[in-house]
Amino acid sequence: MRIGLICPYSLTLPGGVQGQVLGLARVLRAAGHSTRVLGPCDGPPPDAGVTPLGDSLPTAANGSMAPIAPDVSCALRTIRTLRDEEFDILHLHEPLAPGPTTTALFLAQSPMVGTFHAAGGSLAYDLLNRPVRWLSRRMDRVFAVSDDAAAMAHDSLGGEYEILFNGVEVQRSREVAPWPTEGPTVFFIGRHEPRKGLAVLLDAMAVLGSDVRLWVAGDGPETDELRARMAGDARVQWLGRISDEERTARIRGADVFCAPSLRGESFGVVLLEGMACDTPVVASDIPGYAKVARGGDDALLVPAGDAEALGAAIAKVLADPVLAARLVASGRERAEEFSMRRLADRYLEAYSSVVGAYHAGRSSGPG
């Protein structure tokens, strides 16, 4: 089967949707299916199986900045690629985000499925309600990564959505060597913006010992302000943007993987990444995370925005190797339940069903 995965967000920038698309493509290829990923790229493609569609344009969305490509040149590249590749099926991630996914919805001749990732409301869906409702009906099956994502899509577009979890590449995560440390180390990765809660984690450092180190990866609108605030604290190391391989190595090397987000997370795949790397997880107790991690078993969950509770939970894990080992063991089992291999198998079933129905309909003809 020749599969095309389309991502509206720049594949060279870190992001949950991008990671899911690239990871799913790797597993589908390993299973013997010809798979290409189409999406914007701000630099060299991150994978040999990626077809770049041009640069992205950062756009405000869901309390963050989405690197999308709604321009004419991207649309023309998308049309040309769809024509040349002759995919058996297209899988659109965030199908109605402006850019290559909506271009495919308008013009593609292949059968299509879609996966909705976002939660918390979409201004674009609200403003373009009638047009996007019509476009959404061009997909043969639609999925959502969580109940919250399904509710958002339903409120804006109507229809029913099958829930399929996000996946994590468990085996690939464990093949990466841990990054060396020089003492107890906490790792954070994410965009430096209010909803990701980095400011809360930095406040939590006040209750942690002088030997505790914090690795901070990523960047964003709060970077300069937060770096200035912590300028006198040598425990904090600012890494900037890092590669996927370094990301995994840092997670594996850290003693605690911390995800202090405040809101806007429809599915806590970032927690699964920590679990897959055999690293204890401390995170905010928000709906998207609580659906993934069983508090006290797979991770320690604390009230969102509570720096004192966050610091206490991190300190507890660092001080108690028995607790840390228990979290790792339970987290490893939990990550296996959400493996990318299982997710790929579910999508392959959907692809085969849709392609079969599509060809059956074409052979029967009209009337």
Buried (B, 14 or more C-beta within 10 A) or exposed (E): BEBBBBBBBBBBBBBBBBBBBBBBBBBBBEEEBBBBBBBBBBEEBBBEBBBBBBBBBEBEBBBBBBBBBBBEEBBEBBBEBBEEBEBBBBBBBBBBBBBBBBBBBEEBEBBBBBBBBBBBBBEBBEEBEEEBBEBBEBBBBBBBBBBBBBBBBBEBBEEEBEEBBBBBBBEBBBEBEBBEBEEBBBBBBBBBBBBBBBBBBBBBBEBBEEEBBBBBBBBBEBBEEBBEBBEEEEBBEBBEEBEBEBBBBBBBBBBBBBBBBBBBBBBBBBBBBBBBBBBBBBBBBBBBBBBBBEEEBBBBBBEBBBBBBBBBBBBBBBEEEEBBEBBBEBBBEBBBEBBBBBBBEBBBEBBEBBBEEBEEEEEEEEE
